[in-house]
Amino acid sequence: MQTSVPELAELDGETEATKRLYGLDEADTRGFGVQCLRARRMVERGVRFVQIYSGGRVGGSVGWDAHNEINQNHETMARSVDKPIAGLLADLESRGLLDSTLVVWGGDFGRTPFTDGAEAVQAIATDATTTLTGSPCGWPAAALRRPSRRRDRRDRVACGRR
């Protein structure tokens, strides 16, 4: 893996359309878009676990863990990840990789609509939001979206369930 990382990280071979899909052509989405595109390239090369991180505060920048100025922070953060995430999911699906990939999007804990003054919101430490998409066991992702699809015992055993 170490010898293949320079090639994996180099994005010059990607088409302009792919770069636009991930938002590499926009300042607001470029940073997270690069992470998402590199994640797709890792999945293509068989990397079994890929983590992408969004939201750490750098200097005076905004972040997800905002305790005030919630609207400004979250609008900025959502704008920076929305297009790259949509691009990653669309790209994985178009390449047939979503059928064998589980994508998990999660946060740290829940926020209430109640404030503790100004624009700050209260947190619920026992709640979290997580979104899953894809197919962790190699079932076609489209088939999993059909609630009526019956899976036989072989499917359960393949995923480690009896």
C-alpha positions as CSV (number, residue, x, y, z in Angstrom):
1,M,0.0,0.0,0.0
2,Q,2.8,2.5,0.8
3,T,4.2,2.4,-2.7
4,S,0.8,2.9,-4.2
5,V,-0.3,5.9,-2.1
6,P,1.4,8.6,-4.3
7,E,-0.5,7.4,-7.4
8,L,-3.7,7.1,-5.4
9,A,-3.4,10.6,-4.0
10,E,-2.7,12.2,-7.4
11,L,-6.0,13.3,-8.9
12,D,-4.7,14.7,-12.3
13,G,-5.9,11.5,-14.1
14,E,-9.5,12.2,-13.1
15,T,-11.8,13.7,-15.7
16,E,-12.9,17.3,-15.3
17,A,-16.5,16.0,-15.0
18,T,-15.5,13.8,-12.1
19,K,-13.7,16.7,-10.4
20,R,-16.8,18.9,-10.8
21,L,-19.0,16.0,-9.5
22,Y,-17.0,16.1,-6.2
23,G,-16.9,20.0,-6.1
24,L,-13.2,20.3,-6.7
25,D,-13.9,23.4,-8.9
26,E,-15.5,25.3,-6.0
27,A,-13.5,26.8,-3.1
28,D,-16.2,25.9,-0.5
29,T,-16.3,22.2,-1.4
30,R,-12.7,21.6,-2.7
31,G,-11.2,20.4,0.6
32,F,-13.8,17.8,1.5
33,G,-14.3,16.9,-2.2
34,V,-10.6,15.9,-2.4
35,Q,-11.2,13.6,0.6
36,C,-14.2,12.0,-0.9
37,L,-12.6,11.5,-4.3
38,R,-9.5,9.9,-2.6
39,A,-11.9,7.7,-0.6
40,R,-13.5,6.4,-3.9
41,R,-10.0,5.7,-5.3
42,M,-9.2,3.7,-2.1
43,V,-12.4,1.7,-2.4
44,E,-11.6,1.0,-6.1
45,R,-8.2,-0.4,-5.0
46,G,-9.7,-2.7,-2.3
47,V,-9.1,-0.7,0.8
48,R,-11.5,-2.3,3.3
49,F,-12.0,0.7,5.7
50,V,-11.8,4.3,4.7
51,Q,-12.6,7.2,7.1
52,I,-13.3,10.8,6.0
53,Y,-13.4,13.5,8.6
54,S,-15.2,16.9,8.4
55,G,-15.5,19.6,10.9
56,G,-12.3,20.2,12.9
57,R,-11.8,23.8,13.7
58,V,-8.6,25.2,12.3
59,G,-7.7,28.7,13.6
60,G,-10.8,30.8,13.6
61,S,-12.8,28.6,11.2
62,V,-16.3,27.2,11.9
63,G,-17.0,23.6,12.7
64,W,-19.9,21.2,13.4
65,D,-19.4,21.3,17.1
66,A,-20.7,24.9,17.4
67,H,-22.0,26.2,20.7
68,N,-23.0,29.6,19.2
69,E,-23.6,31.1,15.8
70,I,-25.3,27.8,14.9
71,N,-26.9,29.0,11.7
72,Q,-23.7,30.4,10.3
73,N,-21.6,27.4,11.3
74,H,-23.9,24.7,10.1
75,E,-24.8,26.4,6.9
76,T,-21.1,26.8,6.1
77,M,-20.3,23.2,7.1
78,A,-23.3,21.7,5.2
79,R,-22.4,23.7,2.1
80,S,-18.8,22.3,2.3
81,V,-19.9,18.6,2.4
82,D,-23.2,18.4,0.5
83,K,-21.9,18.3,-3.0
84,P,-18.9,16.1,-2.3
85,I,-21.0,13.5,-0.5
86,A,-23.6,13.4,-3.2
87,G,-20.7,13.1,-5.8
88,L,-19.2,10.2,-3.8
89,L,-22.4,8.3,-3.6
90,A,-23.3,8.9,-7.3
91,D,-19.8,7.9,-8.4
92,L,-19.7,4.7,-6.3
93,E,-23.1,3.7,-7.6
94,S,-22.2,4.5,-11.3
95,R,-19.1,2.3,-10.9
96,G,-21.0,-0.6,-9.3
97,L,-19.0,-0.1,-6.0
98,L,-22.0,0.8,-3.9
99,D,-23.2,-2.8,-4.2
100,S,-20.2,-3.9,-2.1
101,T,-19.6,-0.8,0.0
102,L,-21.3,0.4,3.2
103,V,-21.2,4.2,3.6
104,V,-21.8,5.4,7.2
105,W,-22.3,9.1,7.9
106,G,-22.4,9.9,11.6
107,G,-22.2,12.7,14.1
108,D,-21.2,13.0,17.7
109,F,-24.4,13.7,19.5
110,G,-27.8,15.3,19.1
111,R,-28.8,18.9,19.3
112,T,-32.1,20.2,20.6
113,P,-34.0,23.2,19.2
114,F,-33.7,24.8,22.6
115,T,-31.1,27.4,23.4
116,D,-29.2,28.2,26.5
117,G,-29.1,31.8,25.4
118,A,-28.2,33.8,22.2
119,E,-27.9,31.3,19.4
120,A,-26.4,28.4,21.4
121,V,-28.2,25.1,21.5
122,Q,-28.4,22.4,24.1
123,A,-27.0,18.9,23.4
124,I,-28.4,15.5,24.1
125,A,-25.3,13.4,24.8
126,T,-27.3,10.1,24.5
127,D,-28.6,10.8,21.0
128,A,-26.7,10.7,17.7
129,T,-27.7,10.7,14.0
130,T,-26.3,8.1,11.7
131,T,-27.1,7.5,8.0
132,L,-26.2,4.3,6.2
133,T,-26.3,3.6,2.4
134,G,-24.9,0.9,0.2
135,S,-24.7,-2.8,0.6
136,P,-22.5,-4.2,3.3
137,C,-22.9,-7.8,2.2
138,G,-22.7,-7.5,-1.5
139,W,-26.4,-7.5,-2.1
140,P,-27.3,-5.2,-5.0
141,A,-28.0,-1.8,-3.4
142,A,-31.1,-1.4,-5.6
143,A,-32.6,-4.6,-4.3
144,L,-32.1,-3.6,-0.7
145,R,-34.3,-0.5,-1.3
146,R,-37.2,-2.9,-2.1
147,P,-38.7,-3.8,1.2
148,S,-40.4,-6.8,-0.3
149,R,-37.2,-8.5,-1.4
150,R,-36.8,-11.8,0.4
151,R,-33.4,-13.0,1.3
152,D,-32.7,-16.7,1.8
153,R,-30.6,-18.4,4.4
154,R,-27.5,-18.2,2.2
155,D,-27.6,-14.4,2.4
156,R,-27.8,-14.4,6.2
157,V,-24.9,-16.8,6.5
158,A,-22.8,-14.7,4.1
159,C,-23.2,-11.8,6.4
160,G,-22.4,-13.7,9.5
161,R,-26.0,-14.1,10.7
162,R,-27.9,-17.4,11.1
